[in-house]
Amino acid sequence: MLAGGAARRLGGADKPGVRVGGRALLDRVLGACADARTTVVVADPRPTARPVRWAREEPPGGGPLAALDAGLRHTTAEHVVVLSADLPFLEPATVGDLLAALRAGDADGALLIDAEGRDQPLVAAYRTAALHRVLTLLTTTPTHDVAPAPGDSAAAHGTPASSGAPGTRTPPGTRTPPGTHIPPGAAAPTGEAPAAPAPHRSALAGLPLRRLTAALDLVRVPGHIASFDCDTWDDIASARARIREHGHVLDEWISAVKDELGIDLDVDTGVLLDLARDAAHGVARPAAPLTTFLVGYAAARAGGGPEAVAEAARKAAALALRWADEETAAEPDVAPDATPDTRPDAE
């Protein structure tokens, strides 16, 4: 995960630490890849909601390729997911889709494309060997000997998809259909060649991501929401507004609470909401939060986990319905001819 940029369009603010929905952007992205065997963050160390391994590019601030190279030195995995730290809507399902697309064929990587069809190379899954191959090529080959990437002077993140033969330029407006391959933009040397010089990692400093993606065979995966990144304060304002929309606010709030409390638990929120409704309507409104708290406590005592939560919620919901039924029952609880002094609570 690359989190060491200068955030110039945010006035130099600490972008990974900017909060959206009560959580730092970095923590939101970490939550989307919680199943990773190893998580490496290329940036200066900071408190995070999940344990990570820290790395730093050479030189610091050397750009995305230098940062990627630094992160790769801390993993031996066959496949790696490469992410920026400013993706507020990235979900675990999207990470899974990228890995599935990569493993389904023999491409070097699978990356998201946004709503305009632009490549998002920092929301992608790659074969580690392919990344090492191209990064080594870039550190040992003079710039003029490496096939130029289309539009090499453009921004490194959010670049248009390219297609065609190596070194050719994609006509303006051209879009590559999702799921198609793009031939590598730089072929590996063939035949007899002199021994390559030792790689100098500092040679990656300042190089744009296009130098990498132009030399890789890539599969495109649509993902206009997951690829939304926060480059400006307007982007951050839009992200904050979206998570407060009716269809998102509860899920966002629950995720924020779980991160804050250090809880990694998937529960059926519908079951808990139904329980809260039954307790509020059948007993009294304050019974809703108290009942859900007691259900959580009971589930924890039972060992925790979604099954324990569901079972405790089922019991409490049944009790709330029985409680409500007593008030609406057509038949009285005592015999019609009972006198006050014969009732169970009479003194």
Wavefront OBJ file of the C-alpha trace (Angstrom):
o trace
v 0.000 0.000 0.000
v 1.455 3.313 -1.098
v 0.792 6.042 1.470
v 3.760 8.393 1.297
v 2.721 10.943 -1.343
v 3.033 14.679 -0.885
v -0.745 15.356 -1.318
v -0.035 18.648 -3.093
v -3.659 19.074 -4.174
v -4.613 18.891 -0.500
v -2.149 21.598 0.383
v 0.318 19.082 1.783
v -2.180 17.684 4.307
v -1.654 14.228 5.795
v -3.967 12.512 3.307
v -3.793 8.951 4.723
v -4.859 10.392 8.076
v -7.805 12.411 6.743
v -11.002 10.977 8.197
v -13.981 9.915 6.118
v -16.860 8.445 8.066
v -14.900 8.733 11.306
v -12.029 6.579 10.015
v -8.684 7.521 8.532
v -8.458 6.860 4.803
v -5.533 4.525 5.421
v -7.559 2.458 7.906
v -10.451 2.230 5.446
v -8.159 0.731 2.800
v -6.541 -1.595 5.332
v -9.996 -2.905 6.185
v -10.543 -3.935 2.566
v -7.481 -6.188 2.562
v -7.727 -7.595 6.080
v -7.350 -11.158 4.749
v -3.891 -10.486 3.316
v -1.126 -12.690 4.659
v 1.213 -9.691 4.874
v 0.303 -6.015 4.623
v 3.115 -3.616 3.777
v 2.559 0.141 3.954
v 5.154 2.332 2.268
v 5.180 5.470 4.403
v 6.469 6.758 7.697
v 5.049 4.641 10.571
v 1.858 5.797 12.265
v -0.874 4.236 14.438
v -3.230 2.027 12.399
v -6.333 -0.006 13.134
v -4.602 -3.202 11.909
v -1.030 -4.416 12.287
v 1.140 -3.719 9.236
v 4.765 -3.858 8.144
v 6.349 -0.500 7.317
v 8.721 0.346 4.479
v 10.121 3.497 2.879
v 11.132 4.215 -0.690
v 14.612 5.337 -1.694
v 14.842 8.268 -1.714
v 11.838 9.270 0.433
v 9.281 10.952 -1.770
v 10.731 9.217 -4.833
v 7.359 8.471 -6.371
v 5.105 5.456 -6.913
v 7.593 3.136 -8.638
v 10.234 3.673 -5.978
v 7.576 3.064 -3.327
v 6.348 -0.078 -5.068
v 9.884 -1.418 -5.252
v 10.364 -0.776 -1.536
v 7.162 -2.584 -0.642
v 7.937 -5.619 -2.803
v 11.132 -6.237 -0.852
v 9.003 -7.219 2.153
v 6.956 -9.995 0.556
v 7.557 -13.322 -1.144
v 3.942 -13.878 -2.174
v 3.228 -14.993 -5.730
v 0.492 -12.364 -6.128
v 0.345 -8.886 -4.620
v -2.441 -6.339 -4.378
v -1.172 -2.793 -4.890
v -3.332 -0.010 -3.466
v -3.156 3.694 -2.801
v -4.189 4.883 0.650
v -6.988 7.215 -0.480
v -9.758 4.827 -1.560
v -12.747 5.411 0.750
v -15.092 2.948 -0.970
v -12.785 0.007 -1.552
v -14.388 -3.221 -0.305
v -12.988 -6.725 0.296
v -15.174 -8.009 -2.562
v -13.343 -5.754 -5.022
v -9.972 -7.023 -3.860
v -11.297 -10.553 -4.340
v -12.504 -9.723 -7.854
v -9.076 -8.417 -8.827
v -7.322 -11.529 -7.542
v -9.852 -13.781 -9.264
v -9.348 -11.979 -12.575
v -5.581 -12.324 -12.218
v -5.707 -16.026 -11.387
v -8.175 -16.808 -14.177
v -5.546 -16.370 -16.907
v -1.887 -15.736 -17.516
v -1.902 -11.932 -17.529
v 0.671 -10.019 -15.505
v -1.978 -8.081 -13.610
v -5.607 -7.076 -13.214
v -6.511 -3.458 -12.503
v -9.662 -1.439 -12.036
v -10.927 1.054 -14.582
v -13.024 3.988 -13.486
v -16.308 5.271 -14.916
v -14.451 7.029 -17.757
v -12.505 3.899 -18.674
v -9.220 5.126 -17.215
v -6.705 2.709 -15.755
v -6.228 2.721 -11.984
v -2.847 0.984 -11.539
v -2.925 1.600 -7.789
v -6.092 -0.459 -7.417
v -4.762 -3.663 -8.886
v -3.462 -7.197 -8.370
v -0.194 -8.232 -9.993
v 2.085 -11.218 -10.344
v 5.064 -10.423 -8.170
v 7.564 -11.862 -10.640
v 6.253 -9.600 -13.409
v 6.665 -6.516 -11.224
v 10.212 -7.480 -10.296
v 11.033 -8.091 -13.960
v 9.856 -4.688 -15.142
v 11.253 -2.752 -12.173
v 14.640 -4.366 -12.724
v 14.460 -3.467 -16.397
v 13.704 0.133 -15.514
v 16.647 0.346 -13.102
v 19.174 -1.183 -15.499
v 18.088 0.289 -18.853
v 18.654 3.917 -19.821
v 15.402 5.799 -20.177
v 15.817 6.288 -23.941
v 16.163 2.496 -24.397
v 12.886 1.681 -22.682
v 9.762 1.749 -24.839
v 7.919 4.963 -23.923
v 4.498 4.632 -22.414
v 1.624 6.380 -24.190
v 1.176 9.921 -22.897
v 4.209 9.580 -20.636
v 3.911 13.133 -19.359
v 0.428 12.560 -17.903
v -0.337 12.048 -14.226
v 0.758 8.741 -12.760
v -2.581 7.791 -11.237
v -5.783 7.578 -13.232
v -4.288 7.138 -16.703
v -6.234 6.278 -19.873
v -6.167 2.675 -21.016
v -3.779 2.010 -23.912
v -3.848 -0.655 -26.581
v -2.116 -1.751 -29.745
v 1.464 -2.590 -30.560
v 4.263 -1.667 -28.174
v 5.139 1.984 -28.346
v 1.990 3.044 -30.225
v -0.372 5.712 -28.947
v -4.050 5.096 -28.295
v -6.262 7.540 -30.246
v -8.124 10.024 -28.044
v -11.449 8.703 -26.806
v -10.533 5.060 -27.388
v -11.669 2.716 -24.623
v -10.419 -0.794 -24.028
v -13.306 -3.196 -23.251
v -13.123 -4.660 -19.723
v -11.640 -8.144 -19.566
v -9.390 -7.710 -22.625
v -5.617 -7.951 -22.710
v -3.236 -5.202 -23.732
v 0.092 -6.360 -25.171
v 3.174 -5.380 -23.223
v 4.611 -2.046 -24.185
v 8.220 -3.099 -23.762
v 9.611 -6.458 -24.819
v 12.306 -8.226 -22.854
v 15.741 -8.330 -24.523
v 16.346 -11.370 -26.738
v 19.434 -13.072 -28.125
v 22.948 -12.519 -26.936
v 23.191 -9.412 -24.791
v 25.871 -7.997 -22.535
v 25.490 -8.572 -18.847
v 23.031 -6.130 -17.311
v 24.484 -3.594 -14.911
v 23.577 -3.867 -11.254
v 20.217 -2.234 -10.561
v 20.216 1.184 -8.905
v 16.967 1.629 -7.016
v 17.299 5.392 -7.055
v 16.800 5.204 -10.836
v 13.096 4.612 -10.176
v 12.679 7.977 -8.469
v 10.381 10.266 -10.376
v 9.337 7.697 -12.995
v 5.583 7.608 -13.704
v 3.461 4.515 -13.263
v 2.975 4.383 -17.033
v 6.515 3.083 -17.324
v 5.389 0.025 -15.403
v 1.949 -0.599 -16.888
v 3.150 -0.134 -20.483
v 5.442 -3.141 -20.024
v 2.804 -5.436 -18.523
v 0.028 -7.594 -19.968
v -3.051 -6.422 -18.057
v -6.707 -7.324 -17.625
v -9.213 -4.546 -16.942
v -11.969 -4.888 -14.336
v -14.782 -2.280 -14.058
v -14.996 -0.559 -10.674
v -16.078 3.070 -10.814
v -17.086 3.267 -7.133
v -14.198 1.309 -5.644
v -11.701 3.272 -7.736
v -12.908 6.643 -6.455
v -9.904 8.316 -4.832
v -9.572 11.439 -2.716
v -7.143 13.709 -4.510
v -8.787 17.010 -3.528
v -10.832 18.442 -0.675
v -13.849 18.345 -2.995
v -13.324 14.592 -3.384
v -13.198 14.204 0.384
v -16.382 16.254 0.799
v -18.131 14.074 -1.793
v -17.008 10.896 -0.027
v -18.191 12.174 3.354
v -21.579 13.103 1.892
v -22.037 9.743 0.168
v -21.479 7.602 3.242
v -24.191 9.558 5.062
v -26.780 8.704 2.451
v -29.615 6.516 3.684
v -28.446 3.393 1.893
v -24.910 3.515 3.281
v -24.891 5.172 6.678
v -25.595 2.120 8.869
v -22.980 -0.075 7.212
v -20.462 2.742 7.400
v -21.243 3.421 11.052
v -20.956 -0.243 12.030
v -17.622 -0.548 10.216
v -16.341 2.552 12.016
v -17.430 1.218 15.407
v -15.823 -2.166 14.774
v -12.536 -0.497 13.830
v -12.677 1.770 16.866
v -13.331 -1.155 19.230
v -10.936 -3.539 17.521
v -13.705 -5.970 16.572
v -13.378 -8.148 13.482
v -16.832 -9.695 13.312
v -19.424 -10.006 10.548
v -22.970 -9.994 11.893
v -26.416 -9.840 10.365
v -27.372 -6.235 11.029
v -30.921 -6.956 9.872
v -31.411 -9.392 12.748
v -30.211 -6.828 15.292
v -32.350 -4.070 13.791
v -35.410 -6.315 13.920
v -34.628 -7.096 17.553
v -34.276 -3.398 18.385
v -37.613 -2.690 16.696
v -39.402 -5.471 18.562
v -37.958 -4.347 21.910
v -38.859 -0.695 21.267
v -42.422 -1.417 20.119
v -43.232 -4.339 22.362
v -41.604 -3.148 25.582
v -40.437 0.492 25.550
v -38.210 2.581 23.329
v -35.233 2.593 25.736
v -35.374 -1.218 25.697
v -33.904 -1.275 22.155
v -30.308 -0.220 22.911
v -30.274 -2.014 26.269
v -31.453 -5.274 24.694
v -28.899 -5.183 21.886
v -26.156 -4.501 24.439
v -27.226 -7.539 26.480
v -27.329 -9.660 23.327
v -23.752 -8.663 22.560
v -22.661 -9.467 26.085
v -24.375 -12.863 25.977
v -22.791 -13.646 22.607
v -19.345 -12.784 23.963
v -19.862 -15.104 26.939
v -20.912 -17.841 24.524
v -17.616 -17.595 22.672
v -18.413 -14.822 20.220
v -18.833 -15.166 16.492
v -21.802 -14.580 14.160
v -23.573 -17.753 15.286
v -23.482 -16.717 18.946
v -24.842 -13.270 18.088
v -27.631 -14.759 15.973
v -28.678 -17.202 18.698
v -28.724 -14.572 21.440
v -30.688 -12.210 19.186
v -33.200 -14.962 18.380
v -33.874 -15.612 22.053
v -34.241 -11.933 22.908
v -36.544 -11.314 19.918
v -38.795 -14.209 20.934
v -38.959 -12.802 24.469
v -39.888 -9.339 23.156
v -42.711 -10.810 21.071
v -44.048 -12.819 24.030
v -43.902 -9.653 26.123
v -45.916 -7.734 23.534
v -48.434 -10.562 23.104
v -49.416 -10.340 26.764
v -50.704 -6.799 26.246
v -52.704 -7.652 23.143
v -54.026 -11.075 24.156
v -57.799 -11.409 23.753
v -58.173 -13.733 26.765
v -57.402 -12.456 30.292
v -54.799 -14.236 32.366
v -57.311 -14.868 35.205
v -60.682 -16.505 35.272
v -63.581 -14.176 34.309
v -65.236 -14.677 37.708
v -62.070 -14.180 39.734
v -62.343 -11.711 42.576
v -59.511 -9.364 43.510
v -58.590 -11.334 46.608
v -58.120 -14.568 44.635
v -55.684 -13.181 42.060
v -52.048 -14.306 42.357
v -50.807 -10.818 43.288
v -53.584 -10.031 45.756
v -52.610 -9.418 49.357
l 1 2 3 4 5 6 7 8 9 10 11 12 13 14 15 16 17 18 19 20 21 22 23 24 25 26 27 28 29 30 31 32 33 34 35 36 37 38 39 40 41 42 43 44 45 46 47 48 49 50 51 52 53 54 55 56 57 58 59 60 61 62 63 64 65 66 67 68 69 70 71 72 73 74 75 76 77 78 79 80 81 82 83 84 85 86 87 88 89 90 91 92 93 94 95 96 97 98 99 100 101 102 103 104 105 106 107 108 109 110 111 112 113 114 115 116 117 118 119 120 121 122 123 124 125 126 127 128 129 130 131 132 133 134 135 136 137 138 139 140 141 142 143 144 145 146 147 148 149 150 151 152 153 154 155 156 157 158 159 160 161 162 163 164 165 166 167 168 169 170 171 172 173 174 175 176 177 178 179 180 181 182 183 184 185 186 187 188 189 190 191 192 193 194 195 196 197 198 199 200 201 202 203 204 205 206 207 208 209 210 211 212 213 214 215 216 217 218 219 220 221 222 223 224 225 226 227 228 229 230 231 232 233 234 235 236 237 238 239 240 241 242 243 244 245 246 247 248 249 250 251 252 253 254 255 256 257 258 259 260 261 262 263 264 265 266 267 268 269 270 271 272 273 274 275 276 277 278 279 280 281 282 283 284 285 286 287 288 289 290 291 292 293 294 295 296 297 298 299 300 301 302 303 304 305 306 307 308 309 310 311 312 313 314 315 316 317 318 319 320 321 322 323 324 325 326 327 328 329 330 331 332 333 334 335 336 337 338 339 340 341 342 343 344 345 346 347
